Amino acid sequence: MHKFTNHLFFKRMLVLMLLTIFLFFVIFIKLFCVQIVSGKKLQTRAISQWTRDLSLSGLRGDILDRNGQVLAQSQTSYNVYVRPVMVKEPESIALLLAETLSLNYEKTLKKVLSKGVSETLIKQQVPYELAQVLLQSGLDGIYLSETSLRYYPYDNLLSNVLGYTTIDNVGQSGLEAYYNNYLTGIDGSSYTESTLTGLELSNKTTSFVEGKKGTNITLTIDLSMQQILQSVCERAFLEQKAKSVQAVVMDATNGEILAMATSPSLNLNDLPRNDVNLLLEKSRNGIVCDVYEPGSTFKIFTTAAALEEKVTTLDERFYDPGFRIVDGQKIKCWKTTGHGSETLVEGFANSCNSVFMDLGLRLGTQKLYSYLKKFGIGRKTGIDFLGESAGIMMNEKSVKNVDLARISFGQAIAITPLQMISCVSGVLNGELFKPRLIKAVSNDDFSKEFQSESLGRVVSSQTSKDILYMMEQVVSKSDGLYSFVPGYRIGGKTGTAQKYENGTIAKGKYISSFVGCFPVEKPKFTLLFCVNEPGAGSYYGSLVAAPYAKQIFSGIFSYLGIEPTNLSEDLKKKNQTVVMPNVVGFSLMDAAATLKAIKLNYEIDGESAYIVWQSIPPGEMLFEGEIVLLKLE
């Protein structure tokens, strides 16, 4: 019996010991999980319960021009919060906030009295001066969180390129959106000990984790050139009563965009955020995103392909009766009476459609398309910007001869202004470069320079020289005030294209353009200037766009200190003035002979044989070489 009792006792003790060991093992495992496995997570949750944190925004990186001038920067501002449990005078606080921050009193009071929340946001991005007014009031319950406000020192300058950010400093359009990852800073925080309901402890401590500024980006843009371009665009917009005006200056040797302007533009410091449609419309960069029918400026590409393929020469003669018949359709030249016999150089200077129809048909669809694709037409340029359009080209297999004839002189095809200047730069230098807006990025830890990207040779150096020679002849042909800067060798080509709406020609709506380069010997700068729907009376590129291109070139020469090389000879030509005769009522043939005799050039509008209006009144003094617009009945 005694042995049995002892055995039972030891058995019970063993069970108790095992249970105790198991219990301690479970406790050990739990402690291990709490302290080791979930320690950091639980510690974070604990800190979040007995502290209140406010974000300290990491400033967004600056956007600079190529010379280090600030185009976009972040300024310190404050988000204003209220902690209801700390509020002792709710009506006074609500009144202070409403008056200082221009808020509705009743809605603000409701937020101040929201006892169910630890803190409530009153307003974002409050300037320093107003934040100080709130702090100096001495009222309990108001708290500030440091944040930043995006500021653009030049308001609307480059607005369609820079873009803008959301109220939370996230890039929303333009370069602000494209390079958002670079520009975005790393936020910091401020931590204050408090109770679960948000009431600060009497012996509270506050700690800070400093934010980090984002990376600065340096653009290829030259601020001074941009200011010149923007000023001229705004002037043209008003004087020509246009729907819009667009212009680009590119470094033809490497594809860098030196200036890119649109008018009307947008004040980036006063965005219409409450009108989304207006905001999207005014901030759109049509130079990159929108397409247009280029008209005569496109003839540069047809000529380059024809010269490269040796299907023509500079001195080959063509005859233009004012039209060509292709596939049974009569396609008119802009000068319906015809240019008569002319060389290729003269046809280029006259912008004779018939000459380019001949060249396009000689090349054939396959050959012309292969060159257009090589030049970069019909595909995106790859510029560092969101929303780029690839342009519109007919399917090669669907192109008939009548389509090919129209494409050859810039109809039945649509490209972006960016494509135009990029492709022209490639043809004039022989080598095509990918256009770009960024030059470098840098912060405290690193810096990176971006290099130009060549897309390959597109034409021979001889073809480039021939095109440049012809473009200089275009300018020389009209070497009056409208398209020539005395003392400088500039090449140029004007364009006048009809607009289409719902698949048909829009009556009275045109895009007038000018593409030019300097110096002709080896182009460094290429310029494209487009006037969308001019409404001041004339619509020819030579009258509407070229005068403003001249102003831009003059401004660039002055800014860069580029001296004229043949000024005396040019001024001698300029000093030769003539008196504008009255040619109203004349036949076109007689009017043309009269103007040619006194060395005036002309453009015509209409198709009848008699002049009913002239753009320059009789008796006005003109320089030789200036252009007069003649309207036919």
MARVO-706080 format. One record per residue (C-alpha): residue in three letters; x, y, z. Coordinates in steps of 0.02 Angstrom, whole numbers, plus 50000, padded with zeros to 5 digits. Layout:
residues N
ALAXYZ;...
//
This chain:
residues 633
MET500005000050000;HIS501415011850047;LYS502345008249885;PHE500775011249785;THR500525028049872;ASN502325033249836;HIS502155028149656;LEU500575038149637;PHE501415053149721;PHE502905052649604;LYS501755050749455;ARG500775066149506;MET502375075949535;LEU503005070949363;VAL501395076849282;LEU501475093249379;MET503285095849329;LEU502875092449147;LEU501415104549154;THR502525117549235;ILE503865114949104;PHE502565115948966;LEU501835131749041;PHE503535140149051;PHE503905134248874;VAL502305142248810;ILE502705158248905;PHE504475158048834;ILE503825155548657;LYS502585169848682;LEU503945181148750;PHE505075176348606;CYS503705180648481;VAL503285197048568;GLN505075202948596;ILE506005195448448;VAL504815190748308;SER503535204948326;GLY504555216648433;LYS504835230548306;LYS503045229548242;LEU502295230548416;GLN503505244348465;THR502945254348314;ARG501125251748361;ALA501475256948539;ILE502365272748484;SER500905276948368;GLN499715275448517;TRP500665286448638;THR501345299048514;ARG500585310748386;ASP501605313448228;LEU501515327148097;SER502335325447927;LEU503825336347882;SER503795337147693;GLY505425333747600;LEU505615348147479;ARG505385344347294;GLY506945346347186;ASP507225362147085;ILE507065363446896;LEU508455373946820;ASP508875380546648;ARG510515375646565;ASN511395390446648;GLY510775386746824;GLN509305399046826;VAL507865392446934;LEU506275388846836;ALA505335379346972;GLN505675377747158;SER504825372947320;GLN504495385347460;THR504125380447639;SER502295381647686;TYR501215373747821;ASN499715362247839;VAL498595368147981;TYR497795355448099;VAL496695356448253;ARG496715343748396;PRO494955345348469;VAL495415338048640;MET496685351948663;VAL495475365848616;LYS494885376748760;GLU494075390948662;PRO493265383048508;GLU492315398548449;SER493875409548460;ILE494925396748366;ALA493615394448230;LEU493475413248207;LEU495375415348200;LEU495555401348072;ALA494115407547965;GLU494735425547960;THR496565421547937;LEU496375407647809;SER494805414247719;LEU493725399447771;ASN491885397247812;TYR491635399947999;GLU490235387048026;LYS491175373247935;THR492775377348027;LEU491885377248197;LYS491165360148157;LYS492925353548128;VAL493565361448288;LEU492185353048388;SER492465335648311;LYS492875326648474;GLY492845309448391;VAL494505312248303;SER496235315548373;GLU496615329048244;THR495805336548090;LEU496555345347939;ILE495995363447920;LYS496985369447767;GLN498505364447665;GLN499965374847601;VAL499735390047711;PRO501105403347685;TYR502365406947823;GLU501635424147864;LEU499875417247896;ALA500565402447994;GLN501455414648111;VAL499815423748143;LEU499045407348202;LEU500525402748312;GLN500625419848394;SER498775419548440;GLY499185409448597;LEU497625398448575;ASP497815380048619;GLY497405366248495;ILE498155373448334;TYR499605363648259;LEU500665366048103;SER501465353147992;GLU502875359147881;THR502585355747697;SER503045364347534;LEU502235374747399;ARG502815373647217;TYR503305390647150;TYR503745396046973;PRO504755412346970;TYR504245416746792;ASP502365413146805;ASN501855407746629;LEU503585405746552;LEU503825388046487;SER502195383246572;ASN501675370346441;VAL503365361746463;LEU503655362846650;GLY501895357246695;TYR501275357846874;THR501005347447032;THR499505342447135;ILE499145351047300;ASP500145336847378;ASN501685340747271;VAL501515325847154;GLY501945329446971;GLN500335330246872;SER500855336346698;GLY502365341146594;LEU504125338446659;GLU503475339046837;ALA502575322646799;TYR503865314746683;TYR505295317146808;ASN504235315346965;ASN505305301147034;TYR506855311947025;LEU506035327647094;THR505075320047239;GLY505855322447411;ILE505825310547561;ASP504655316247700;GLY505195317947881;SER504115318248040;SER503875326748208;TYR503365315448357;THR502555321948519;GLU502075310948669;SER500205311048706;THR498755300848774;LEU497705289148667;THR496445303148637;GLY497795315248579;LEU498015324948742;GLU499845329948761;LEU500755323748915;SER501355336849040;ASN503145330349029;LYS503065327248842;THR504585325748731;THR504625329848544;SER505805321948419;PHE506115325648235;VAL506605315448082;GLU507205327847951;GLY506535326647772;LYS507675325447620;LYS507565336647467;GLY507255328647298;THR508455328447152;ASN508705344347050;ILE508525342946861;THR509425354346737;LEU508575357046570;THR509275360246397;ILE508195375946396;ASP509065392846389;LEU508045405146492;SER508535420346389;MET508085411846225;GLN506465406046304;GLN506035423846353;ILE506375429846175;LEU505305415946102;GLN503875418346225;SER503835437146196;VAL503725435346008;CYS502395421746020;GLU501315432846129;ARG501525447346009;ALA501055436545859;PHE499555429445951;LEU498845446845978;GLU499335454745813;GLN498775440245704;LYS497185437045807;ALA497675418845806;LYS496945403745894;SER498685399445955;VAL500525401845915;GLN501905388945940;ALA503785390245920;VAL505325379445952;VAL507195382645944;MET508295367145934;ASP510165364345933;ALA510305355845765;THR511975347845811;ASN511335337245956;GLY509435337945971;GLU509375348746128;ILE507815359646144;LEU508415377346182;ALA506695385446192;MET504885379646171;ALA503455391946185;THR501565392346164;SER500345406746169;PRO499125408046253;SER499985400546403;LEU499585396846585;ASN500105405646746;LEU500805391046846;ASN500635400947009;ASP498765403746982;LEU498065387546911;PRO496175386046876;ARG496075369946977;ASN494195371646996;ASP493965370846806;VAL494745354546749;ASN494335356746564;LEU495125374046559;LEU496645367846655;LEU496925353346536;GLU496655364146382;LYS497855377946433;SER499205366346500;ARG499255354946346;ASN500905355446252;GLY500285354946072;ILE502065355746006;VAL502315337946066;CYS500545331246072;ASP499565338745926;VAL499745335745739;TYR499515347445591;GLU499645346645402;PRO501345354745370;GLY501095361545195;SER502595368345101;THR503875366145241;PHE503675347545207;LYS504425350145033;ILE506145350045117;PHE505965331245145;THR505345327244969;THR506785337244896;ALA508065328845008;ALA507445311444959;ALA507445315944774;LEU509215322944780;GLU509855308244882;GLU509105296044756;LYS509775306644611;VAL508085307744523;THR508375326444499;THR509725339844502;LEU509775357844558;ASP509775364544380;GLU508435352844307;ARG507015362744229;PHE505165359744261;TYR503625367644182;ASP502145372844289;PRO500515377744204;GLY499725379344377;PHE499205361344401;ARG499565342844374;ILE498295329444328;VAL498585313444429;ASP497435298344422;GLY496205309144327;GLN496155322444463;LYS496715340344438;ILE497855345744581;LYS498215364344580;CYS499775373844624;TRP499495387944748;LYS499825399744601;THR498415394144489;THR499105403644338;GLY500715393444352;HIS502545397644373;GLY503035392944197;SER504785386244165;GLU505865385144321;THR507365375644390;LEU507255364844545;VAL508045378944646;GLU506765391344579;GLY505345378944606;PHE505895376844787;ALA505975395744811;ASN504285397744724;SER503585383444828;CYS502845376544668;ASN501735361544705;SER501905354644528;VAL503795352344547;PHE503585342044705;MET502195331444633;ASP503415326844494;LEU504775322444620;GLY503615311944728;LEU502955302044579;ARG504725298944518;LEU505235292144687;GLY503695281244707;THR502785277044867;GLN503985264044932;LYS505545274644908;LEU504775290844975;TYR504055281945126;SER505725273845165;TYR506525291145173;LEU505125298745275;LYS505305284645402;LYS507195287145404;PHE506935305745438;GLY505815301045586;ILE504115305245513;GLY502695293945567;ARG503455288845733;LYS503725296745903;THR505365306045924;GLY505595298546098;ILE505745315446185;ASP505685315146375;PHE503885321246387;LEU502205312646416;GLY500855311346283;GLU501905312846125;SER500985309445963;ALA501725298945822;GLY500865308945685;ILE499715302245549;MET500275293645389;MET499225283845266;ASN499565265245261;GLU500905263045128;LYS499905249345041;SER498395260745026;VAL499315275444946;LYS498785279244767;ASN499715290744648;VAL498515305044684;ASP498875302844871;LEU500745301944839;ALA500665318044739;ARG499815327244883;ILE500975319945015;SER502465326144914;PHE502015344344944;GLY501405342445123;GLN499575337545111;ALA498735321145162;ILE499995319045303;ALA500045325745481;ILE501535327945597;THR501895336645762;PRO502875353045767;LEU504205343645866;GLN504365330745727;MET504515344545599;ILE505965353545683;SER506815337345731;CYS506725330345555;VAL507265346845475;SER508765347445592;GLY509215329745541;VAL509115333745355;LEU510105349845370;ASN511515341745468;GLY511365324745388;GLU511235316245559;LEU509625313945658;PHE509665316045847;LYS508375311345977;PRO507665327746045;ARG507805330346233;LEU507375342646369;ILE508475336446511;LYS510335339846524;ALA510805333546698;VAL510175328346870;SER511035331347036;ASN510835331147225;ASP511975330347377;ASP512425312247341;PHE512665311147153;SER512575319846984;LYS512275313246810;GLU512505321246639;PHE511405315346496;GLN512195313146325;SER511455316346153;GLU510815300946063;SER511145299645876;LEU509835290245776;GLY510995288545626;ARG511445296845463;VAL509925301245355;VAL510655310045202;SER512385313545131;SER513315329545169;GLN513095334944988;THR511195333444999;SER511225343645160;LYS512255357145073;ASP511055357444925;ILE509535359345038;LEU510385373245136;TYR510835382244975;MET509015381644918;MET508365387345087;GLU509535402245081;GLN508865406344907;VAL507095406444978;VAL507605419745104;SER508625429344976;LYS507145429344857;SER506155438644990;ASP507565448345069;GLY506495462445134;LEU506055465945315;TYR504875451245322;SER506075436745317;PHE507895442245320;VAL509065448645455;PRO510375460345377;GLY512135453645391;TYR511705435545431;ARG511585420345317;ILE509935412145361;GLY509035398145272;GLY507155396745278;LYS505555389345207;THR503785395345232;GLY502215384845238;THR500355388145222;ALA499215373445256;GLN497325372045258;LYS496515364545411;TYR495285350245411;GLU493745347945519;ASN492695332045516;GLY493665325745365;THR493365341045255;ILE494315357245225;ALA493845370545352;LYS493485386345254;GLY494605400945302;LYS495635391145429;TYR497505389345400;ILE499135385745488;SER500505397645434;SER502285392345472;PHE504125396045446;VAL505595384445474;GLY507335391945470;CYS509145388845517;PHE510755398145557;PRO512125398545503;VAL511835391545329;GLU513645385645318;LYS513385373345462;PRO511725375345554;LYS511815377145743;PHE510055383745774;THR508445378045692;LEU506825387445720;LEU505015382745689;PHE503655395945706;CYS501805391345681;VAL500285402645684;ASN498675392745705;GLU497165400745620;PRO497785418645591;GLY496325430645586;ALA497085447445543;GLY496795446345355;SER498255436645283;TYR498695418345307;TYR500245415345200;GLY501745409345298;SER502845422445213;LEU501735436345280;VAL501115429045444;ALA502515418145514;ALA504145423945433;PRO504125441745507;TYR504105434645683;ALA505455421945643;LYS506545436645593;GLN506225444845762;ILE506715428745852;PHE508335426745755;SER508755445145786;GLY508465442745972;ILE509555427145979;PHE510975435845886;SER510895450446007;TYR510855439146161;LEU512315428246104;GLY513325442846037;ILE513425435545861;GLU514065449245747;PRO513455451245566;THR514665446145429;ASN514025455245273;LEU513065469645350;SER513645483645234;GLU513045474845076;ASP511385470245155;LEU511085487745219;LYS511465494245045;LYS510065483244980;LYS508925488745122;ASN509185507045080;GLN508485504344907;THR506675509344930;VAL505225509544809;VAL503475516844808;MET502025504544812;PRO500985506844653;ASN499105504544640;VAL498795487944551;VAL496955485844598;GLY495985482344439;PHE497535475844350;SER497585458444276;LEU498695446644375;MET499945446444232;ASP500065465444225;ALA500145467144416;ALA501525454144426;ALA502525463044291;THR502295479944378;LEU502905473444546;LYS504335463544470;ALA504965479144381;ILE505215488144548;LYS505875472344634;LEU504385468544747;ASN503805450744779;TYR502005445444796;GLU500835431844855;ILE499095429344782;ASP497445424144858;GLY496055418744741;GLU495885412244564;SER495175425644449;ALA496195436144330;TYR495995453344411;ILE496645461144571;VAL495305467544691;TRP496385471444845;GLN498215474144891;SER498935472445067;ILE500065488045050;PRO499165504445011;PRO499735514344857;GLY501085527144893;GLU501855518145043;MET503755516845044;LEU504445499045041;PHE506145490845035;GLU506565480744881;GLY506155462544906;GLU504665465045022;ILE503105454744995;VAL501395461244945;LEU499805450944958;LEU498645452444808;LYS496855446444820;LEU495955440844663;GLU494085441744640;
//
